[in-house]
Amino acid sequence: MKRATVSIAVGALLLGSGATAYAASDSGTSGKQRPVPEAVKVPEGNKHLVTYRGEGVQIYGCANGAWTLIQPAATLSHRGQAIALHSKGPVWTSTVDGSTVGAAAVPGASSPRPDAVPEVLLKANLNSGDGVFGKVTYVQRLDTRGGLAPAGTCTTGAQTASRYSADYAFWVAK
């Protein structure tokens, strides 16, 4: 049943997300020009590659009466075209060129957002392929909306998906 829930969530994203994306400036801010919190800024020696808007769900499972994150399932798009999938790892895989970047959260590099999952900085720990994600060094999750686990207790084994969106900024070494 868990596999079915994840498959349904990913399928729904691919068929109807309607997400859009845009490139950000080298300063790492989105088109909205909201400043990036200090805690999630990318270290010197890296340059901004591109920022894409992601739309999807955060999938939670219930264990011992509490909701815990299982995985994200999101589609990243550019000019209305899906160009990447975001999944457990976290991992981003280009649907255009097959390149992949996996990353891990940088300890302490998180900034809370009201009523949304936090903004975070992740450091790449896996790259494959020669495409867009092949040389990514850092990923920022910015301008998050939604995605929080339900409040309160739950029944062990239950699963739920919470809609969210975020800007994903990808960086490469200078």
Disulfide bonds with the S-S distance in Angstrom:
Cys62-Cys154 2.02
